[in-house]
Structure formats: structure tokens, C-alpha cells
Amino acid sequence: MASSGLIEGFERRFLAARPLPSFPWRNLEEKLKNSLDSELLLNILQKTVLHPLCVKHPPSVKYTRCFLSELIKKHEAADTEPLDELYEALAEILSAEESTQCHRSYLLPSGNSVSLSESTAIISQGTTGLVTWDAALYLAEWAIENPTAFTNRTVLELGSGVGFTGLAICKMCSPKAYIFSDCHSQVLQQLKENIILNGFLLKPDSTEPLQPSISTSVSPKPTVMAVQLDWDLVTTKQLSLFQPDIVIAADVLYDPDIILSLIGVLQKLSACQEDQRSPEVYIAFTIRNPDTYQLFKKELSRVGIGWQKLPSHNQKLFPYEKHSDMVILRLLV
């Protein structure tokens, strides 16, 4: 691995606060064996802990401390010149207080980025929606590879969580309007903060339908909404305000009990579309339990919704562990 690729590997993983064992430590050890100076370590430090994005939107204190401790361990095991900056960074982080919130940042191909404020706990406030799951990254990669599916169109995202997929699409695919949604009030509050954090203005909740676009020109920034949407309680009348061209969801099939609720809301969406035009629907998820996946397909067939499994896309833009059991289904509602 070339030094530039190695540094980028550290940069992308650290910005996104990926698990430390996933970092290319062995490659770093090999590089340090053949180098007497500390330039490589200094470059890694500048692209991680001292990165402008991390200074502005820091990851958790504990995570940064563990990362620096591991980096110092590699430094001390190698016969390279001392690097004061490493110890200065560690001293600074040791005096910092931990917060219940931390940040993750993701670099986009455009040179832009998405930064998210998240809970430091995996399951917090009784919901799994306060962190970004891998299928959200996977769906965003597919969207960036297929921007025309979203350009100048109205997108409704079900179960947006903290908002990564939607923010990446808004920054890379030029939708006309993007409607984030979640049922959990704590998640919705965090979602709204992340939308604003990334430079978008929120359209106030409205009882007026989103107006169809007449222009075919691409808007530099989409109209953005964040709405509370309980799949079991929402009415067809409420859904008719959105009129989405495309509906997406990522990692919402973690519980068999949710399947019928998801199918129900998709049926309502299809029924309330103007001119009987059904939206395109894409659902991305990690198959954690094959029985849940089979149940989902069985229930889709039972209500007459067809499905197609999309082929794996080429780009791996974001740092997640590649799962062979991560899929995107296009539903034919």
C-alpha cells in the first residue's frame, strides 16, 4: 500500500469513527520499519486528530484517546525520530471532558463532506436511530453512482435516523425536494440539527402539498423537510401531501414486527399518488437474520408487491466493513 493510500485509509476511518481494529495498522508497521523519520506519522496525525473537520466536529474523547494511544504505541515500537506533536495531542485529549454526543464525518467525491452529530451509545433513548448503520452508507454509495434516479425529483426517506443517506444525496444528486422522516422524537430532533449542521434550511412543517416542479433545471439546493412519521398511525391523506417520485429506506428491517408496518405505509403511499403513478421504492439493509429477509419477501408477495435485487455497485466510497449480505431491493408497488 502506497503512503498516500495508507494515509487516506486512516483519514476516512478516523473521520467516520470506525472501530480501531479496522484501521490498516499492519501496513503502517511495515512502512515504519523502512523509515527513519516521522513524516508519515505526522501526516496521519494531521489527517485524523488534527484534521480541520475533526477540530470543528470532534469524534468522542474516548475514541480519540484510544486512537492516539495506539498510534503512539506504533511510533514507539519503530526506530523513528521522536514526534512531539503526538504527545501534545494526547495531553490535550486527556484533559478534555467526554460528551454524550460525538461527531462522524464522511468525505464525498466532490470534495464536500457530511458531518453528523450522533449519540455515543449504540442504542440510546430507546431507539437504534441515533447512529449511522452500514446499510445507510451502502445506499448512499449506490445513489451517488446513480444520481439521475434522484436529480430534480422529490425523495421521501423512511426511517432517516441521523440523516447520512439523505444528506449525501442532497449534496451529490441534486434532488428537487427531500423529505426526511422518522417516528422517534429524539431522533427527529437530532436529524434536524444535522440537516442544519450541513448547511440546509428546513422547510417548516406544512399542511400544503409539495408543489410539482415545472422547471427541468437542476436546483443548487433542494427543498428540505423533516417530518415525524409513524408508519402505523399515518393516514393516506397525510401521505398525499408528499407526492414522492422515489421512496428510500436503509436498515429499517432489523425487527420482524416492523415488516408489516413498512409494507402498510408503502401501500398507502402508492394509493395516494396523483395520476396513479407509483413511486420508485428502494430498500437497503444488512441481512442479519435470514428468516427476517425471507419473511419480508413472503409478505411482499402476499400483498402483490414485486421486488428486484439490485446488482452490487462498483464504488466503495465510505469506510465500512464490506458485508456480502448487504442488499438493495427495488420494490414494484
C-alpha positions as CSV (number, residue, x, y, z in Angstrom):
1,M,0.0,0.0,0.0
2,A,1.4,3.4,-1.0
3,S,1.8,6.0,1.7
4,S,-1.0,8.2,0.2
5,G,-3.4,5.3,0.2
6,L,-2.4,4.4,3.8
7,I,-2.9,7.9,5.0
8,E,-6.3,8.1,3.2
9,G,-7.3,4.8,4.9
10,F,-6.6,6.3,8.3
11,E,-8.3,9.6,7.4
12,R,-11.6,8.1,6.2
13,R,-11.8,5.6,9.1
14,F,-10.9,8.1,11.8
15,L,-13.3,10.8,10.5
16,A,-16.1,8.3,10.5
17,A,-15.0,6.9,13.9
18,R,-14.8,3.3,12.6
19,P,-13.7,0.6,15.0
20,L,-9.9,0.8,15.6
21,P,-9.2,-2.8,14.7
22,S,-10.4,-1.9,11.1
23,F,-7.5,0.5,10.6
24,P,-4.5,-0.6,8.4
25,W,-2.2,-0.9,11.4
26,R,-0.1,-3.7,9.9
27,N,0.6,-1.7,6.8
28,L,1.7,1.2,9.0
29,E,4.1,-1.1,10.9
30,E,5.6,-2.2,7.7
31,K,6.1,1.4,6.5
32,L,7.6,2.5,9.8
33,K,10.2,-0.4,9.7
34,N,11.6,1.1,6.5
35,S,11.6,4.7,7.6
36,L,13.8,6.6,10.0
37,D,11.8,9.9,10.1
38,S,8.3,10.6,11.5
39,E,6.9,12.3,8.4
40,L,4.3,9.5,7.8
41,L,3.1,9.6,11.4
42,L,2.9,13.4,11.3
43,N,0.8,13.2,8.1
44,I,-1.5,10.7,9.6
45,L,-1.9,12.9,12.7
46,Q,-2.8,15.9,10.5
47,K,-5.3,13.9,8.5
48,T,-7.0,12.5,11.7
49,V,-7.0,14.1,15.1
50,L,-5.8,17.5,13.7
51,H,-8.0,17.4,10.6
52,P,-10.0,20.6,10.2
53,L,-13.2,18.6,10.2
54,C,-12.3,16.9,13.4
55,V,-11.3,20.2,15.0
56,K,-14.7,21.6,14.0
57,H,-16.8,18.4,14.6
58,P,-14.7,16.2,17.0
59,P,-15.3,12.5,17.5
60,S,-15.7,11.2,21.0
61,V,-12.9,11.9,23.5
62,K,-12.6,8.2,24.4
63,Y,-12.3,7.2,20.8
64,T,-9.6,9.9,20.1
65,R,-7.7,8.9,23.2
66,C,-7.7,5.2,22.2
67,F,-6.6,6.1,18.7
68,L,-3.7,8.3,19.8
69,S,-2.6,5.7,22.3
70,E,-2.4,3.1,19.5
71,L,-0.6,5.4,17.2
72,I,2.0,6.3,19.9
73,K,2.4,2.5,20.5
74,K,3.3,2.0,16.9
75,H,5.6,5.0,16.9
76,E,7.5,3.8,20.0
77,A,7.9,0.3,18.6
78,A,9.5,1.7,15.4
79,D,13.0,3.2,15.2
80,T,11.9,6.6,14.1
81,E,12.7,10.0,15.4
82,P,10.5,11.4,18.3
83,L,7.4,13.2,17.4
84,D,6.3,15.8,20.0
85,E,3.1,16.5,18.2
86,L,1.7,13.1,19.1
87,Y,2.3,13.5,22.8
88,E,0.9,17.1,22.7
89,A,-2.3,15.9,21.1
90,L,-2.6,13.1,23.7
91,A,-2.1,15.5,26.5
92,E,-4.8,17.8,25.2
93,I,-7.3,15.0,24.8
94,L,-6.6,13.6,28.3
95,S,-7.7,16.9,29.7
96,A,-10.9,17.0,27.6
97,E,-14.3,16.1,29.0
98,E,-16.4,13.4,27.4
99,S,-19.8,14.3,25.9
100,T,-22.9,12.2,25.3
101,Q,-22.7,13.5,21.7
102,C,-19.9,12.9,19.2
103,H,-19.4,13.5,15.5
104,R,-18.6,11.4,12.5
105,S,-17.6,12.9,9.1
106,Y,-17.7,11.4,5.7
107,L,-15.8,12.7,2.7
108,L,-17.7,12.9,-0.6
109,P,-16.3,12.5,-4.1
110,S,-17.0,16.2,-4.8
111,G,-14.6,17.3,-2.1
112,N,-17.6,18.2,0.1
113,S,-18.4,16.3,3.3
114,V,-21.2,15.2,5.5
115,S,-20.8,15.7,9.3
116,L,-23.2,14.1,11.8
117,S,-23.8,14.6,15.5
118,E,-24.6,11.2,17.0
119,S,-25.1,9.6,20.4
120,T,-22.1,7.9,21.9
121,A,-24.3,4.9,22.8
122,I,-25.3,2.4,20.1
123,I,-28.9,2.1,21.5
124,S,-29.9,5.3,23.1
125,Q,-33.2,6.8,24.3
126,G,-34.9,3.5,23.4
127,T,-34.0,3.7,19.7
128,T,-31.3,2.5,17.3
129,G,-31.8,5.6,15.2
130,L,-29.2,7.8,16.8
131,V,-26.2,6.2,15.0
132,T,-25.4,5.6,11.3
133,W,-25.7,2.0,10.2
134,D,-23.7,0.4,7.4
135,A,-26.7,0.0,5.0
136,A,-27.1,3.8,5.1
137,L,-23.6,4.2,3.7
138,Y,-24.2,1.4,1.2
139,L,-27.4,3.1,-0.1
140,A,-25.7,6.5,-0.3
141,E,-22.9,4.9,-2.5
142,W,-25.5,3.5,-4.8
143,A,-27.3,6.8,-5.0
144,I,-24.0,8.7,-5.8
145,E,-23.3,6.1,-8.6
146,N,-26.8,6.6,-9.9
147,P,-27.6,10.3,-9.5
148,T,-30.1,10.6,-12.3
149,A,-32.5,8.5,-10.2
150,F,-32.7,11.5,-7.8
151,T,-31.9,14.6,-9.9
152,N,-34.8,17.1,-9.9
153,R,-37.1,14.6,-8.2
154,T,-38.9,14.5,-4.9
155,V,-37.5,12.0,-2.5
156,L,-39.1,10.6,0.7
157,E,-36.9,8.7,3.1
158,L,-38.5,6.4,5.6
159,G,-36.6,6.0,8.9
160,S,-33.9,8.6,8.2
161,G,-32.1,8.2,11.5
162,V,-29.5,10.9,12.0
163,G,-29.7,11.7,8.2
164,F,-26.5,10.5,6.5
165,T,-28.1,8.9,3.3
166,G,-30.3,11.9,2.7
167,L,-27.6,14.5,3.3
168,A,-25.2,12.7,0.9
169,I,-28.0,12.6,-1.7
170,C,-28.8,16.3,-1.2
171,K,-25.2,17.2,-1.7
172,M,-24.4,14.9,-4.6
173,C,-27.6,14.1,-6.6
174,S,-29.5,17.4,-6.9
175,P,-33.0,16.3,-5.9
176,K,-35.8,18.9,-6.2
177,A,-37.1,18.2,-2.7
178,Y,-36.0,15.8,0.1
179,I,-38.3,14.7,2.9
180,F,-36.5,13.1,5.8
181,S,-38.8,11.2,8.2
182,D,-38.6,9.3,11.5
183,C,-41.1,8.3,14.1
184,H,-38.9,8.8,17.2
185,S,-39.0,12.4,18.5
186,Q,-35.4,12.3,19.9
187,V,-34.1,11.0,16.6
188,L,-36.1,13.7,14.7
189,Q,-34.5,16.4,16.8
190,Q,-31.0,15.1,16.2
191,L,-31.9,14.8,12.5
192,K,-33.0,18.4,12.2
193,E,-29.8,19.5,13.9
194,N,-27.7,17.5,11.4
195,I,-29.6,19.0,8.5
196,I,-28.8,22.5,9.7
197,L,-25.2,21.5,10.6
198,N,-24.7,20.6,6.9
199,G,-25.9,23.9,5.6
200,F,-29.5,23.2,4.6
201,L,-32.6,25.2,5.6
202,L,-35.6,23.3,6.9
203,K,-38.9,24.0,5.4
204,P,-41.5,24.4,8.2
205,D,-44.0,21.5,8.6
206,S,-46.8,22.3,6.3
207,T,-50.4,21.1,5.5
208,E,-49.9,22.2,1.9
209,P,-48.7,19.6,-0.6
210,L,-45.3,20.0,-2.1
211,Q,-45.7,21.7,-5.4
212,P,-44.8,19.7,-8.5
213,S,-41.8,21.1,-10.4
214,I,-42.4,22.6,-13.8
215,S,-38.8,23.5,-14.5
216,T,-36.3,20.9,-15.6
217,S,-33.3,22.9,-14.4
218,V,-31.3,21.5,-11.5
219,S,-31.7,23.4,-8.3
220,P,-28.4,24.0,-6.4
221,K,-30.1,23.2,-3.1
222,P,-33.3,21.1,-2.6
223,T,-36.3,22.0,-0.5
224,V,-35.7,20.0,2.7
225,M,-38.3,18.8,5.2
226,A,-38.0,16.7,8.3
227,V,-41.3,15.1,9.5
228,Q,-42.5,12.8,12.2
229,L,-43.9,9.7,10.5
230,D,-45.3,6.8,12.4
231,W,-45.9,4.1,9.8
232,D,-48.9,2.6,11.8
233,L,-50.6,5.9,12.5
234,V,-50.0,8.0,9.4
235,T,-53.1,8.4,7.2
236,T,-53.3,8.3,3.4
237,K,-54.4,11.9,3.5
238,Q,-51.2,12.9,5.4
239,L,-49.0,11.0,3.0
240,S,-50.8,12.5,0.0
241,L,-49.0,15.8,0.8
242,F,-45.6,14.4,-0.2
243,Q,-46.2,13.0,-3.7
244,P,-42.7,11.5,-3.9
245,D,-41.2,10.3,-7.1
246,I,-38.9,8.0,-5.2
247,V,-39.0,6.4,-1.7
248,I,-35.9,5.0,0.0
249,A,-35.1,3.4,3.4
250,A,-31.9,2.0,4.9
251,D,-31.6,-0.6,7.7
252,V,-35.3,-0.5,8.7
253,L,-35.8,-4.3,8.7
254,Y,-34.0,-5.2,11.9
255,D,-37.2,-6.4,13.6
256,P,-39.8,-8.8,12.0
257,D,-42.6,-6.7,13.7
258,I,-41.7,-3.7,11.5
259,I,-42.2,-5.6,8.2
260,L,-46.0,-5.3,8.1
261,S,-45.8,-1.6,9.2
262,L,-43.4,-0.8,6.3
263,I,-45.4,-2.7,3.7
264,G,-48.5,-0.9,5.0
265,V,-47.1,2.6,4.6
266,L,-45.8,1.7,1.1
267,Q,-49.3,0.6,0.1
268,K,-50.7,3.8,1.4
269,L,-48.1,5.9,-0.5
270,S,-48.9,4.1,-3.7
271,A,-52.7,4.6,-3.2
272,C,-52.5,8.3,-2.7
273,Q,-50.2,9.2,-5.7
274,E,-51.7,11.6,-8.3
275,D,-52.4,10.0,-11.7
276,Q,-51.9,6.6,-10.1
277,R,-48.2,6.8,-10.6
278,S,-46.4,4.6,-8.1
279,P,-43.1,5.9,-6.7
280,E,-39.9,4.0,-7.2
281,V,-39.0,2.3,-4.0
282,Y,-35.5,1.2,-2.8
283,I,-34.9,-0.6,0.5
284,A,-31.3,-1.2,1.6
285,F,-30.4,-3.5,4.5
286,T,-27.9,-5.8,6.1
287,I,-29.3,-9.4,6.3
288,R,-28.6,-10.1,10.0
289,N,-31.3,-12.7,10.2
290,P,-32.1,-14.7,7.0
291,D,-35.5,-15.6,8.4
292,T,-36.4,-11.9,8.6
293,Y,-35.3,-11.4,5.0
294,Q,-37.4,-14.4,3.9
295,L,-40.4,-13.1,5.9
296,F,-40.1,-9.7,4.2
297,K,-40.1,-11.2,0.7
298,K,-43.0,-13.5,1.7
299,E,-45.1,-10.6,2.9
300,L,-44.3,-8.6,-0.2
301,S,-45.5,-11.4,-2.4
302,R,-48.7,-11.9,-0.2
303,V,-49.8,-8.3,-0.9
304,G,-48.7,-8.3,-4.6
305,I,-45.6,-6.2,-4.3
306,G,-42.9,-7.4,-6.7
307,W,-39.2,-7.0,-5.9
308,Q,-35.8,-7.0,-7.7
309,K,-32.4,-7.3,-6.1
310,L,-30.1,-4.7,-7.5
311,P,-26.6,-5.8,-8.5
312,S,-23.7,-4.7,-6.2
313,H,-22.4,-1.3,-7.2
314,N,-18.7,-0.6,-8.0
315,Q,-17.8,2.3,-5.8
316,K,-16.8,1.9,-2.2
317,L,-16.7,5.5,-1.1
318,F,-17.3,5.1,2.7
319,P,-15.4,3.2,5.3
320,Y,-17.5,0.2,6.4
321,E,-16.7,-3.5,6.5
322,K,-18.0,-5.0,3.3
323,H,-20.8,-7.4,4.0
324,S,-21.7,-10.0,1.4
325,D,-25.2,-9.9,3.0
326,M,-25.9,-6.2,2.3
327,V,-28.5,-5.7,-0.4
328,I,-30.7,-3.1,-2.0
329,L,-34.2,-4.2,-3.2
330,R,-36.2,-2.3,-5.7
331,L,-39.9,-2.8,-4.8
332,L,-42.5,-2.7,-7.5
333,V,-45.5,-1.3,-5.6
